[in-house]
Amino acid sequence: MYSFGIIMDPIENINPKEDSTFSMILALQKKNNIEYIIPNTIHLINQKVFAKVKKLHVFKRKKDFFTLSKSRLVDLSKLNCILFRKDPPVNEKYIHMTHMLDYLEQDGVLIINSPQSIRDFNEKLLGNNLTNHSVPTLVSSNQDIIMSFINKYKQVVVKPLNLMGGQDIIKLSYRDKSLSRKITNITQDAEKFIMVQKYLNQVKNGDTRILIINGIVHEDVLVRYPPKNDFRANLSYGGKFEVKKIKYKHLSHLKDIGVFLKNNRIYFAGVDMIGDYITEINITSPTGIQQIETKDKYLSSKISKEFEKIVEQYYDDK
């Protein structure tokens, strides 16, 4: 039995019928102690990281789906593993939290995923860097450079680099009469870098989420379809989904990505693909577990077993 700490957004605000962290906890608590770490109480004193924690149990029901014990102040280095599942934005506060978690990694605590790797690898840039088929992509804050790129590729998708779930992602056309003003707003008057990519019409055929757990590519994948009058396939914006088998032609490359991620202490990731293009690799708080479990009802248990295996090997190697 191991002690797993969970850093997540407030549990009272989640939907237990959809939330992936909930599924992880439900499976892990069968054999392990779960400690709910209150994010706003994490602090560093004399190179030791402390926080208020509460023992957590979750239940598969719509109401009263969790219980928490009284809080107590804990030296987080006493935990065996911490699941770092805080949703973006990856802002200044988020980055400073990863700096404090670095001390725990140095103190010998396993953190899934590594705070250093979350800092080092931007989710949008990582997807673009590891795709087999290059999508014309620009990262810039300069309006003239962005305008030139849009004029070349005609239709583009603009993404902030630090958000998730389709937030603030927009589609722009070179014909848009208010294009200059929109770019000024998105870049906050050239103070903010954005990613601009050629629009992929293949999104109409679905945006595929592939989960990679401890370097292993899960072959049941989540295919999300945009709702009418939107190009974003995110379920939070009304997208529909199917669970399908992974395309065989993508498997070899995804296995290589699995090795890369594991070597960089990224033990749970969600790769997003449109057609043959990898558009993003989610490493902060990947989702999709419960949707995939409509076909593979044991997915959470498989993830739990892999996490336990990682912890066991980690402490055997120390």
Number of C-alpha atoms within 10 A of each C-alpha: 11 16 17 25 25 24 21 19 16 12 16 10 7 14 13 21 13 14 16 21 25 24 23 20 23 18 19 23 19 13 13 15 18 25 24 24 30 18 17 9 12 20 16 16 7 5 11 15 19 20 20 20 26 20 16 18 18 19 15 13 10 10 9 10 15 16 11 13 12 8 15 11 13 16 16 22 20 14 19 19 26 26 22 23 18 17 16 14 16 18 11 8 10 15 16 13 17 18 15 18 26 18 17 25 17 10 15 17 21 22 24 22 23 23 24 18 16 20 16 11 15 19 24 21 16 18 20 21 16 19 19 14 13 13 17 13 17 17 17 17 20 17 18 12 12 20 14 12 20 22 13 12 14 14 21 23 19 23 22 21 18 15 17 21 16 15 15 12 19 16 17 20 16 17 11 10 9 11 16 13 11 15 21 16 13 20 17 12 14 15 13 15 18 21 19 24 22 20 20 15 12 12 18 17 14 22 25 26 27 26 28 26 21 22 23 19 23 18 15 19 24 24 26 23 23 21 16 9 6 15 20 26 24 20 16 11 15 15 19 15 19 15 18 14 12 18 11 8 9 13 14 11 12 23 16 14 20 24 18 14 23 18 12 16 20 25 24 26 26 22 24 21 21 19 17 15 20 25 26 22 29 23 25 27 19 22 21 18 23 21 20 25 16 12 14 14 13 13 20 23 16 15 21 23 15 18 22 19 12 17 20 13 11 15 12 8 7 6
